[in-house]
Amino acid sequence: MPTQVWTLNSQVICRWYYFCCPYCRHIFLARYRLMLQGYRIKSSVNNIPASVGIRIDPIKKPLLSILIPTKKSQLIFFILRYKDMEESALTMLFFDNNKTNIVCSLGGGNAVTHGGGSQKAKVVLEWEPKSDFQGDIVFKGSFVKDYATYWVAVTSEKVTVVKREPTPAPIPTPVATFPPSPPPPPPSPASTDDSAPVAKSISAAMDNIYFGCETLKGCFGIPSNCVKNENCKVLMTYSKSPSDGGYKFELAGDISGPSGYVAGGLSRDEKMGEDSVMICRTEEGTTDVLMAINQGKSNSILVDSNLGITSEQTAFVDGRVYCSFIRDVETEILGDVFNLDTDKYNLMVATGGVSSGTTISYHTSKTVSVGAQISLGDFSPVEGKDELFRTLHACFMIGAWVFAASIGILLARYFKQTWLRSSCCKIDQWFHWHRLFMGLTWLLTMAGFGFIVWYLQGISEIPPGDNPHVVLGFISTGLCFIQPFMALCRCSPGNRRRPIFNWLHWFVGNSAQIVGITAIFFGLQLWGAPTWTMWLLIIFVAFHCLVHLILSIGQCVSDSKAEHSSNVFPMKDMNGSRNPLHPVDKREDAPGGTFRKTMLTFYFIVNVLITAALILIVYPGVETLKKWGLIFWED
């Protein structure tokens, strides 16, 4: 107990010395070393919030960055030191962002500490080795979160420094390289388990793939803002690897089922065609990296599928695929040269299923960077294509065919002998409501069609064999478009051709809804919705059919009780002997009116809930719903 009290008091004194007396910082450092060595206080080895990463820029000085991935974790103190592989101290210079030398007094100019007491989520430093130094070095950091939580000996990747040639530049550029292996594990007692070091390294790389995004490497993914939120379904990272003159790429993404792919592309415009594509594919337990080319709207894997690719590392764990590789700076593909140093590109990422042979299935999700083309040496945030119109298309089509059309058809089929006492403008209530819901269906469908054409800047060319959503969408939209014009051209109720109109109107309307619902099934696949979403839509279809069956039985019972013939079914009144829109003699509802109204209310509530659920899956999306606690089960 006395030891603990002394240690706590020492910490308080050290903090006062450090923050209030800049000239006494060496006392703080001595006390800090005393805590760690003299009193054998063990530092934490789990949940380390800090990592030491290095960004290499062949034009500027190498950039050393300390990042705190966990936003809730802030540092109040750090010491960063570097040594060569033989553990001898080196003399190098550290500079802060204002180019002020901030070498601390640990000796030899080989360490640096912070210059203030504010909490820190990110520290960026530039460093410069002596001009005659050559060899391997590592950076070791110690970090303090609070008096009870701190970490020591957090080690960076090995950095190889090559002796510089004389240059007139005021600050020469060191050359550094990283082996393909990810950073070593957090400081902990030495491990004796070396049975699968490569697998452990890949697993660590997958867990830390967001580390350094927009600082140490460029990152681009799906959906929008996923890099910031660290929830990308598909992610591509890129950074310079000056040791061999190439670029390091990482591809990672979620795969539905045992096989699939994620891909990253380099395009000279915002459209698909003549693009260099890098594919991370998993199939039948094998994960590999493939080089491909987009020719028009189709993709072909190159004959030399590893053209310009080295240092591959791949993994497929818990439905997530990961590939890391080095790509040559210059690659010639079918006569087209892609130079990653000098050329600028629009970035593309996509995911989809796999097929045998030299092709992959059409992507189920894709986005492309917009605005000015980027250099792969620039790690600034990349803006993806705005998904607003694609999202509106999906929401409008769900609203049209699941909600509006379903209720409109139900009203026309079963409610012609309901609400007869409350006609409006000498027209029965069922017709007003039917016209309202079917008009809403038409407006939502036409708007949704316009949104997707605007989003694609044309017509999608997804092969029907891969996904028939586009073909079904065209059919449904076409049938929906002509339906109201057919209704405007209907003949009078007494005309002998009226039964023909009745049949055509019934057939076109029901066909449009059936095809529209089917298109939504395939559209959810293109959206990348989880499997259980399909079951939700299947439940709706089953519920819709069940309500039709119950109302049909109820109508049969109603007909048996009535002395007159019921015209509830559109096809029963084929002789045109009476006008259902302008009834003269029938002012009483057919038997069973309360039952029909109750069923309609029940159907309306369930329909609204299912429609809302489907729209919420599209926007704001499954991940957001999980954060809200509305989805608590696994996909």
C-alpha positions in Angstrom: 0.0 0.0 0.0 2.8 2.6 0.8 4.4 1.8 -2.5 1.1 2.5 -4.4 0.5 5.7 -2.6 4.1 6.9 -3.3 3.6 6.0 -6.9 0.4 7.9 -7.2 1.9 11.0 -5.5 4.9 10.7 -7.9 2.6 10.7 -10.8 0.8 13.8 -9.6 4.2 15.6 -9.0 5.5 14.4 -12.4 2.4 15.8 -14.2 2.8 19.2 -12.5 6.5 19.3 -13.4 5.8 18.2 -17.0 3.0 20.6 -17.8 3.9 23.6 -15.6 7.7 23.5 -15.8 9.0 22.9 -19.4 12.5 22.9 -18.2 11.9 20.0 -15.8 10.6 17.5 -18.4 13.6 15.3 -17.8 12.3 14.8 -14.2 9.0 13.5 -15.7 10.9 11.1 -17.9 13.0 9.9 -15.0 9.9 9.3 -12.9 8.2 7.6 -15.8 11.2 5.3 -16.2 11.2 4.7 -12.5 7.6 3.6 -12.5 8.2 1.1 -15.3 11.5 -0.3 -14.0 12.0 0.3 -10.4 8.6 -0.6 -9.2 7.9 -3.1 -11.9 4.5 -1.8 -12.8 3.3 -3.8 -15.8 1.9 -1.9 -18.8 -1.2 -3.1 -20.6 -0.8 -5.3 -23.6 -4.4 -5.4 -24.7 -6.5 -2.9 -26.6 -3.6 -0.7 -27.5 -5.1 2.5 -28.9 -1.9 3.7 -30.6 0.0 2.4 -33.6 3.1 3.6 -35.3 2.7 3.7 -39.1 5.0 5.1 -41.8 4.0 6.8 -45.0 6.6 6.9 -47.8 6.6 9.8 -50.2 9.4 9.7 -52.9 9.3 13.4 -53.3 9.1 14.7 -49.7 10.8 13.4 -46.5 9.3 10.1 -45.2 6.3 10.9 -43.0 6.0 9.2 -39.6 2.5 9.1 -38.2 1.1 8.1 -34.8 -2.6 7.4 -35.1 -5.3 6.5 -32.5 -7.9 4.4 -34.3 -10.3 4.4 -31.4 -12.0 7.8 -31.4 -12.8 7.6 -27.7 -9.1 7.0 -26.8 -6.8 10.0 -26.5 -3.2 10.3 -25.4 -1.8 12.8 -22.9 1.9 11.7 -23.4 4.1 9.8 -25.8 7.7 9.1 -26.3 8.9 7.8 -29.7 12.4 6.4 -30.2 14.2 4.6 -33.0 17.1 2.1 -33.0 18.8 0.0 -35.6 18.2 -3.7 -35.6 21.3 -4.2 -33.4 19.6 -2.0 -30.7 22.1 0.8 -30.9 20.9 4.3 -30.8 20.9 6.4 -34.0 21.3 10.2 -34.5 18.4 11.5 -36.7 16.3 14.6 -36.7 12.6 14.9 -36.0 10.5 17.8 -37.2 7.0 18.8 -36.4 4.5 20.2 -38.9 6.0 23.7 -38.5 9.5 22.4 -39.3 10.7 23.1 -35.7 13.3 20.7 -34.3 11.7 19.0 -31.3 14.3 16.4 -30.4 14.0 15.6 -26.8 16.8 15.0 -24.3 16.9 11.2 -24.1 20.3 11.4 -25.8 21.6 11.0 -29.3 18.8 12.9 -31.0 17.1 9.5 -31.4 13.8 10.2 -29.6 10.9 12.7 -29.6 8.1 13.6 -27.3 5.2 16.0 -27.4 5.3 19.7 -26.7 2.1 20.2 -24.8 -0.4 18.7 -22.4 -3.5 18.6 -24.6 -5.0 15.2 -25.5 -4.0 13.8 -28.8 -5.8 11.6 -31.3 -3.1 11.9 -34.1 0.5 13.1 -34.2 2.2 13.6 -37.5 6.0 14.0 -37.6 8.7 14.1 -40.3 12.0 12.5 -39.7 15.4 12.6 -41.5 18.3 10.2 -41.1 21.9 11.2 -41.3 23.1 11.3 -44.9 25.7 8.6 -44.3 23.4 6.1 -42.5 22.4 2.9 -44.2 20.6 0.0 -42.6 17.3 -1.3 -41.0 15.6 0.6 -38.1 12.5 0.2 -36.1 10.5 2.8 -34.2 9.4 2.1 -30.6 6.8 4.2 -28.8 5.5 4.5 -25.3 2.0 6.0 -24.8 0.1 7.2 -21.8 -3.6 7.5 -21.7 -4.0 8.2 -18.0 -2.1 7.4 -14.8 -3.4 3.8 -14.7 -3.3 3.0 -18.5 -0.1 3.2 -20.6 1.7 1.1 -23.1 5.4 0.6 -23.8 7.5 -0.8 -26.6 4.9 -0.4 -29.3 6.9 -1.4 -32.4 6.6 -0.2 -36.0 7.4 -2.1 -39.1 11.0 -2.4 -40.1 12.3 0.4 -42.2 15.2 0.0 -44.6 17.2 3.2 -45.1 19.4 3.4 -48.1 22.4 5.7 -48.1 21.6 8.8 -50.0 23.5 10.2 -52.9 24.7 13.9 -52.7 21.9 16.2 -53.9 21.4 19.9 -54.0 18.1 19.7 -52.3 18.0 21.2 -48.8 16.5 18.1 -47.3 17.4 14.8 -48.9 14.9 12.0 -49.3 15.5 8.7 -47.6 14.3 5.6 -49.3 12.4 3.1 -47.2 10.6 -0.1 -47.8 8.3 -2.4 -46.0 8.2 -6.1 -46.3 4.8 -7.5 -47.3 4.3 -8.6 -43.7 2.0 -6.4 -41.6 3.1 -4.7 -38.4 4.2 -7.0 -35.5 1.7 -7.8 -32.8 1.3 -5.5 -29.8 4.0 -5.6 -27.1 3.6 -8.7 -25.0 5.7 -11.5 -23.5 7.5 -13.3 -26.3 5.4 -15.9 -28.0 6.6 -19.3 -28.8 3.8 -20.2 -31.2 5.2 -19.8 -34.7 3.1 -22.5 -36.3 1.2 -20.1 -38.5 3.0 -16.7 -38.6 1.8 -15.8 -42.1 -1.9 -16.5 -41.1 -1.5 -14.3 -38.0 0.0 -11.5 -40.0 -2.8 -11.6 -42.6 -5.4 -11.6 -39.8 -3.7 -8.6 -38.2 -3.7 -6.8 -41.5 -7.5 -7.5 -42.0 -8.2 -6.2 -38.5 -6.1 -3.0 -39.0 -7.0 -2.3 -42.7 -8.5 1.1 -41.8 -5.4 2.2 -39.9 -3.6 5.0 -41.7 -6.4 5.7 -44.2 -6.0 9.2 -45.8 -2.7 9.7 -44.0 -0.5 6.7 -44.7 -2.5 5.3 -47.6 -5.4 6.1 -49.8 -8.7 4.4 -49.1 -11.9 4.1 -51.2 -15.0 2.0 -50.6 -18.7 1.3 -50.6 -21.0 2.8 -49.3 -20.4 6.5 -49.1 -18.5 7.7 -46.0 -17.7 4.1 -45.0 -13.9 4.8 -44.7 -14.7 7.4 -42.0 -17.2 5.1 -40.3 -15.0 2.0 -40.8 -17.9 -0.1 -42.1 -17.1 -0.6 -45.8 -18.7 -3.5 -47.6 -15.9 -3.2 -50.2 -12.6 -1.4 -49.6 -9.5 -0.7 -51.7 -6.4 0.9 -50.2 -3.2 2.0 -52.1 0.2 3.3 -51.1 3.7 3.7 -52.6 6.2 1.0 -52.0 9.5 2.6 -53.1 11.7 -0.4 -52.4 10.6 -2.1 -55.7 9.1 1.0 -57.4 5.6 -0.5 -57.2 2.3 0.3 -55.3 0.8 -1.8 -52.5 -2.9 -2.5 -52.9 -5.3 -4.0 -50.4 -8.8 -5.3 -51.4 -11.3 -6.4 -48.8 -15.0 -7.0 -48.7 -18.0 -9.0 -47.5 -18.9 -12.1 -49.6 -22.3 -13.8 -49.4 -21.7 -17.6 -49.6 -18.6 -19.6 -50.1 -17.5 -17.8 -53.3 -17.4 -14.3 -54.7 -15.1 -11.5 -55.4 -14.2 -7.9 -54.6 -12.5 -5.7 -57.2 -10.7 -2.4 -57.6 -10.4 -0.6 -60.9 -8.4 2.2 -62.4 -10.4 4.1 -65.0 -9.7 7.2 -67.2 -13.3 8.3 -66.9 -16.4 7.7 -64.7 -17.8 5.0 -66.9 -17.1 1.3 -67.2 -14.9 0.5 -70.2 -11.2 0.1 -71.0 -10.4 -0.1 -67.3 -7.6 -1.9 -65.5 -9.1 -4.2 -62.9 -7.6 -6.0 -59.9 -9.8 -8.8 -58.5 -9.6 -10.6 -55.2 -11.5 -13.8 -55.7 -12.4 -16.7 -53.5 -13.8 -19.9 -54.9 -13.9 -23.5 -53.6 -11.7 -22.6 -50.7 -9.0 -20.9 -52.8 -8.4 -17.1 -52.7 -6.3 -15.4 -55.3 -5.5 -12.2 -57.0 -6.3 -11.7 -60.7 -5.6 -9.0 -63.3 -8.5 -8.2 -65.7 -9.6 -5.6 -68.2 -13.1 -4.1 -68.7 -13.9 -4.1 -72.4 -17.1 -2.1 -72.8 -19.5 -3.4 -70.1 -17.9 -6.9 -69.9 -14.9 -8.0 -67.9 -12.2 -10.5 -69.0 -9.4 -12.0 -66.9 -6.1 -11.6 -68.6 -4.3 -14.6 -70.1 -1.5 -13.8 -67.7 -3.7 -13.3 -64.7 -0.8 -12.2 -62.5 0.6 -9.6 -64.9 2.6 -7.1 -62.9 1.5 -8.6 -59.5 3.9 -9.8 -56.8 3.9 -10.4 -53.0 0.4 -11.7 -52.8 -1.2 -12.4 -49.4 -4.8 -13.6 -49.3 -7.4 -14.7 -46.8 -11.1 -15.6 -46.5 -12.4 -15.5 -42.9 -16.0 -15.3 -41.6 -17.4 -14.2 -44.9 -14.8 -11.5 -45.5 -12.2 -11.8 -48.3 -8.8 -10.0 -48.2 -6.0 -9.6 -50.7 -2.7 -7.7 -50.4 -0.3 -7.4 -53.3 2.3 -5.2 -55.0 1.6 -3.9 -58.5 4.3 -2.7 -60.9 4.3 1.0 -61.6 3.8 0.5 -65.4 1.7 -2.3 -66.9 0.8 -2.7 -70.5 -2.6 -4.4 -71.1 -3.8 -5.1 -74.6 -1.6 -2.2 -75.9 -2.8 0.2 -73.3 -0.2 1.4 -70.8 -1.2 2.1 -67.2 1.5 4.2 -65.4 0.6 4.6 -61.7 3.3 7.3 -61.1 2.3 9.7 -63.9 -1.3 9.0 -64.7 -4.4 10.0 -62.8 -7.5 7.8 -62.5 -11.0 7.5 -61.4 -11.2 4.7 -58.8 -13.7 1.9 -59.0 -14.7 -0.8 -56.5 -17.2 -3.6 -57.0 -18.3 -6.9 -55.6 -20.2 -9.9 -57.1 -20.3 -13.6 -57.6 -17.9 -15.8 -59.5 -18.3 -17.9 -62.7 -16.0 -20.4 -64.3 -13.7 -19.6 -67.2 -12.1 -16.3 -67.9 -14.9 -14.1 -66.7 -16.5 -13.1 -63.4 -20.2 -12.5 -62.8 -21.6 -9.0 -63.2 -21.2 -6.9 -60.0 -24.0 -6.7 -57.5 -22.6 -3.5 -56.0 -20.3 -0.9 -57.5 -19.2 2.7 -57.1 -16.8 5.0 -58.9 -14.9 8.1 -57.7 -16.2 11.4 -59.2 -14.8 14.8 -59.7 -11.1 15.4 -60.6 -9.1 12.3 -61.3 -6.6 11.4 -58.5 -2.9 10.5 -58.4 -2.2 7.3 -56.4 0.4 9.2 -54.5 -2.3 11.5 -53.1 -4.1 10.1 -50.0 -6.8 12.7 -49.7 -10.3 11.5 -49.1 -11.9 10.3 -52.3 -15.6 11.1 -53.1 -17.6 8.3 -54.5 -20.5 8.6 -56.9 -23.6 10.0 -55.3 -26.0 7.1 -54.6 -29.1 9.4 -54.1 -30.9 8.6 -57.4 -30.1 4.9 -57.1 -31.6 4.9 -53.6 -34.6 6.9 -54.7 -35.2 4.4 -57.5 -35.2 1.5 -55.1 -37.5 3.2 -52.6 -40.0 4.4 -55.2 -40.3 1.0 -56.8 -40.9 -0.7 -53.5 -43.5 1.9 -52.6 -45.2 1.5 -56.0 -45.5 -2.3 -56.3 -45.5 -3.5 -52.7 -47.7 -0.7 -51.3 -49.7 1.3 -53.7 -50.5 -1.3 -56.4 -51.3 -4.0 -53.9 -53.9 -1.9 -52.2 -55.3 -0.4 -55.4 -55.9 -3.9 -56.9 -57.5 -5.2 -53.7 -60.0 -2.3 -53.7 -61.1 -2.8 -57.3 -61.5 -6.6 -56.8 -63.4 -6.8 -53.5 -65.0 -3.4 -52.6 -67.3 -2.5 -55.4 -70.3 -3.2 -53.2 -68.9 -1.4 -50.1 -69.4 2.3 -49.0 -72.3 2.6 -51.4 -74.1 5.1 -49.2 -71.2 7.6 -49.4 -70.6 8.2 -53.1 -68.7 11.3 -54.2 -69.6 13.2 -57.4 -72.0 10.3 -58.2 -69.1 7.9 -58.3 -68.6 5.1 -55.7 -65.9 5.4 -53.1 -64.0 2.3 -54.2 -63.3 3.9 -57.6 -61.9 7.1 -56.0 -59.6 5.1 -53.8 -58.6 2.7 -56.6 -57.8 5.6 -58.9 -55.8 7.3 -56.1 -53.6 4.3 -55.4 -53.1 3.3 -59.0 -52.2 6.9 -59.9 -49.7 6.8 -57.1 -48.3 3.6 -58.5 -47.9 5.2 -62.0 -46.2 8.3 -60.6 -43.8 6.4 -58.4 -42.9 4.0 -61.2 -42.2 6.6 -63.8 -40.2 8.7 -61.3 -38.2 5.6 -60.2 -37.4 4.8 -63.8 -36.2 8.3 -64.5 -34.0 8.3 -61.4 -32.2 5.1 -62.4 -31.7 6.3 -66.0 -30.2 9.6 -64.7 -28.0 7.7 -62.2 -26.6 5.4 -64.9 -26.5 8.1 -67.5 -28.1 5.6 -69.8 -29.4 2.1 -69.6 -27.8 -0.7 -67.6 -26.2 -3.5 -69.5 -26.3 -6.2 -66.9 -26.6 -9.5 -68.8 -30.0 -11.1 -68.1 -28.3 -14.4 -67.4 -26.5 -12.8 -64.5 -29.5 -10.9 -63.2 -32.8 -10.2 -65.0 -33.7 -7.2 -62.9 -33.2 -4.7 -65.8 -35.4 -6.8 -68.3 -38.1 -7.3 -65.7 -38.0 -3.6 -64.8 -38.5 -2.5 -68.4 -41.5 -4.9 -68.8 -43.1 -3.8 -65.6 -42.6 -0.1 -66.3 -44.0 -0.5 -69.9 -47.1 -2.3 -68.7 -47.6 0.4 -66.0 -47.2 3.2 -68.4 -49.9 2.0 -70.8 -52.4 1.0 -68.1 -54.0 4.5 -67.4 -54.2 5.3 -71.1 -56.1 2.0 -71.7 -58.5 3.1 -68.9 -59.1 6.5 -70.6 -60.0 4.7 -73.8 -62.5 2.3 -72.3 -65.8 2.0 -74.0 -69.2 2.6 -72.3 -70.5 0.0 -69.9 -73.2 -1.0 -72.3 -70.9 -1.5 -75.2 -70.6 -5.1 -76.4 -66.8 -4.8 -76.4 -66.7 -3.7 -72.8 -65.8 -7.3 -71.6 -62.7 -7.2 -73.8 -61.6 -4.1 -72.1 -62.3 -5.6 -68.6 -60.1 -8.6 -69.4 -57.3 -6.5 -70.8 -57.3 -4.0 -68.0 -57.3 -6.9 -65.4 -54.5 -8.7 -67.3 -52.2 -5.7 -67.8 -52.6 -4.5 -64.2 -52.0 -7.8 -62.5 -49.1 -8.7 -64.9 -47.4 -5.4 -64.1 -47.5 -6.0 -60.4 -46.3 -9.6 -60.6 -43.4 -8.6 -62.8 -42.7 -5.6 -60.6 -42.5 -7.7 -57.4 -40.3 -10.2 -59.2 -38.0 -7.3 -60.3 -37.7 -6.2 -56.7 -36.5 -9.7 -55.7 -33.6 -9.4 -58.2 -33.1 -5.8 -57.4 -32.4 -6.5 -53.7 -29.7 -9.0 -54.9 -28.1 -6.2 -56.9 -28.3 -3.9 -53.8 -26.5 -6.5 -51.8 -29.3 -6.9 -49.3 -28.9 -9.7 -46.7 -30.5 -13.1 -47.4 -33.2 -12.6 -44.8 -34.5 -9.6 -46.8 -35.6 -12.0 -49.5 -37.6 -14.0 -46.9 -39.3 -10.7 -45.8 -40.4 -10.2 -49.4 -41.6 -13.8 -49.6 -43.6 -13.4 -46.5 -45.3 -10.3 -48.0 -46.2 -12.3 -51.2 -47.6 -15.2 -49.1 -49.6 -12.7 -46.9 -50.9 -10.9 -50.0 -52.1 -14.2 -51.6 -53.6 -15.3 -48.3 -55.7 -12.1 -47.9 -56.9 -12.5 -51.5 -58.0 -16.1 -50.7 -59.8 -15.0 -47.5 -61.6 -12.2 -49.2 -62.6 -14.5 -52.1 -64.1 -16.9 -49.7 -65.8 -14.1 -47.9 -67.3 -12.9 -51.2 -68.6 -16.3 -52.0 -70.4 -16.3 -48.6 -71.7 -12.8 -49.3 -73.0 -13.9 -52.8 -74.9 -16.9 -51.3 -76.7 -14.5 -48.9 -77.7 -12.0 -51.5 -80.5 -12.5 -54.0 -78.8 -10.3 -56.6 -75.6 -11.1 -58.5 -72.4 -9.6 -57.0 -70.1 -7.7 -59.3 -67.2 -7.7 -56.8 -65.0 -9.6 -59.3 -64.2 -7.5 -62.3 -64.7 -10.5 -64.7 -68.3 -11.3 -63.5 -69.8 -8.2 -65.0 -69.0 -9.0 -68.6 -72.3 -8.2 -70.3 -72.3 -4.5 -69.5 -75.9 -4.6 -68.1 -75.1 -2.2 -65.3 -72.7 0.6 -64.6 -70.8 -0.1 -61.4 -69.5 3.5 -61.3 -73.0 5.0 -61.4 -75.3 2.6 -59.5 -78.9 3.5 -59.5 -80.7 0.8 -57.5 -78.1 -0.6 -55.2 -77.6 1.7 -52.3 -77.0 -1.0 -49.6 -73.7 -2.6 -49.1 -73.4 -6.3 -49.9 -73.5 -8.7 -46.9 -70.1 -8.9 -45.2 -69.2 -5.3 -45.4 -67.8 -5.1 -41.8 -65.7 -8.2 -42.5 -64.3 -6.7 -45.7 -63.4 -3.4 -44.0 -61.7 -5.2 -41.1 -59.6 -7.3 -43.5 -58.7 -4.1 -45.5 -57.6 -2.4 -42.3 -55.5 -5.4 -41.2 -54.0 -5.7 -44.7 -53.2 -2.0 -44.8 -51.3 -2.0 -41.5 -49.2 -5.1 -42.3 -48.5 -3.8 -45.8 -47.3 -0.5 -44.4 -45.0 -2.2 -41.9 -43.4 -4.5 -44.6 -43.0 -1.7 -47.0 -41.4 0.5 -44.4 -39.0 -2.3 -43.4 -37.9 -2.9 -47.1 -37.4 0.8 -47.6 -35.3 1.1 -44.4 -33.1 -1.8 -45.6 -32.4 0.3 -48.7 -32.0 3.6 -46.7 -30.5 4.1 -44.2 -29.3 0.6 -44.6 -28.6 -2.6 -42.6 -25.5 -1.3 -40.8 -27.3 1.8 -39.6 -30.3 -0.2 -38.4 -27.9 -2.4 -36.4 -26.5 0.7 -34.7 -30.1 1.8 -33.9 -30.7 -1.7 -32.4 -33.5 -2.4 -34.8 -31.6 -5.4 -36.2 -30.1 -7.6 -33.5 -29.5 -10.9 -35.5 -26.7 -11.9 -37.8 -27.1 -11.9 -41.5 
